[in-house]
Amino acid sequence: MAEDTDTTPDLTRGVRLGDLPLDGVLAGALGTGDDAEQVLLTRYVDDGGEQRVTALSATCTHVGAPLAKGLRTGDLVRCPFHHACFDLRTGEALLAPAYQPLTRYAVEVEGSGEEAVVRVTGRAGAPAPGPEAAGTSGDGALDRVVVVGGGAAGFAAVERLRREGYAGELVLVSAEPHPPIDRTQLSKFYLAGAKPKDALPLLAREWYDQHGVELRLGSEATVLDTDQKRLTVRAGDGATTVLGYDALVLAPGSEPVRPDLPGFSRDDVRLLRTLEDADALLAAVGDAPEQRRAVVLGAGFIGLEAAAVLREKGVDVTVVATSEVPLARQMGEDVGRAVRAAHEAEGVIFVTGRAVRWNDGVLELEDGTRAPAEGRADLLVVGTGVTPRLDLARRADLELADDDEGGGVVVDARGRTSADGVWAAGDVAAWPDATTGRRRRVEHWAQAQRQGAAAALDVLGRSQDGGLAEPAFFWTKQFSRQYRLAGEVPDLSGGEGSGSAEVDGSLAGGDAVVRYRDADGRVTAVAGVGRDLEVLRLEEELLRP
């Protein structure tokens, strides 16, 4: 990619064509002021062998990461933060978590050869709409597509179907009372006050109206008849409706685990999965967080993100987990120890043990230990994992994966289930891993979106050869540091058949990359902190088939 320079070129004045690398991009601006639009210039060779120049907006449409610091591979550019992917020829978003295209700009080229001058003259008109797919898939006519689930996978399926031009009936059935939101923002930024509520929706309500998407919110899919291709939906008022479908994408997601322990049904016990959960947690913290004490049960990603945000707000936080090293199973002990040390440096207290009771502001553990050690807490935040919503799939007699594959609905690389006309995506789907080929469920936001989009493409008969070939990707924010993980971390228990983790750099210093190898020595995952571009490169070189 382009190197950082002290001055950003004014693309309205022009740059040499020879300054545009064929294997990178050139970052510039329209003008010289602080509010000048940032633009990427790139050149590529079209199918006819001619060189072309395109100008696109310079920041990822997901959260605004600078694409000039990402990775160009062929005619694609990958975001350095969350590994979204864009087509440099058109600006189209090809890979979640981005779904909005880059802005296109008009380009003029004067002269010839490498000394030709390239100028950006302003924003280009919108590209012509794609063909309608009113539509047919490989299985016949598609008058109505039903998507079950308003989370990452369900949203991505709906958005991609309309983006691809599907013009038939499209129904989204969601248990939540609002259109799909970016759930990742709840534990990372919404709780911290850095993201307002009106910034959480993935698309405005008007988008669904304008694109003819029927939203059935606050509703539950209760019966799936795959023989007759009918779905029974129960609304919040108890009324039931039977919807026929030509294709159905099953993406109901997961629900948080609430341990069946004494005291865990009290009002001062909070979960963190939905917007309503986050609002309830904020209300419990109140206007004087520095006077509050919280116990967080669970040291997984969500529990630790919640602990970090609460501590940053001034809350006295104690984390209770059954393992001394957090995230050891998910990212290995080296990363886990670094994350724990970062929390402890901010004043978070860790206690190891198994909870048996929440008793009037005290979490009692099996060995007699209590949390907090003295006094009483104002609330208990439960972050002990999630369980996939598989009841509908079980009742429909869809094929389910074995427990060692994480359970879930068995699908192929295109998302197809054992039932004709039914696809599955997201937390409920046991999808073949792109790197290892092993079937597994992945509870990561970006991968759920990618699976939903892949299923939508296959519904329309436009699936890529081999289906979804992207390694799973995840990120977590722990205080000021962001950790990124791509691929499948092997068993790191140290027993027979377990793998290993190799650290390059300083995890404690926030500057490291980790390669995870399975028992055969093959790299199956990479993680990093402070090395975004290196993680991107390793993902491309080692994990993508």
Secondary structure, DSSP 8 states (H G I E B T S, - for coil): -----SS--BTTT-EEGGGS-TTS-EEEEESSSTT-EEEEEEEEE-TTS-EEEEEEESB-TTT--BGGGSEEETTEEE-TTT--EEETTT--EEETT--S---EEEEEEESSGGG-EEEEEEE---------B-SEETTEE-SEEEEE-SSHHHHHHHHHHHHTTB-SEEEEE-SSSSS-B-THHIIIIITTTSS-GGG-BSS-HHHHHHTTEEEETT-EEEEEETTTTEEEEE-TTS-EEEEE-SEEEE---EEE-----TTTTSTTEE--SSHHHHHHHHHHH-S-GGG-EEEEE--SHHHHHHHHHHHHTT-EEEEEESSSSTTHHHH-HHHHHHHHHHHHHTT-EEEES-EEEE-SS-EEETTS-EESSSS--SEEEE---EEE--HHHHHTT--B--GGGTS-EE--TT-B-SSTTEEE-GGGEEEE-TTT--EEE---HHHHHHHHHHHHHHHTT---TTS-----EEEEEETTEEEEEEE-----SSSTT--EEEEEEETTTTEEEEEEE-TTS-EEEEEEES-HHHHHHHIIIII--
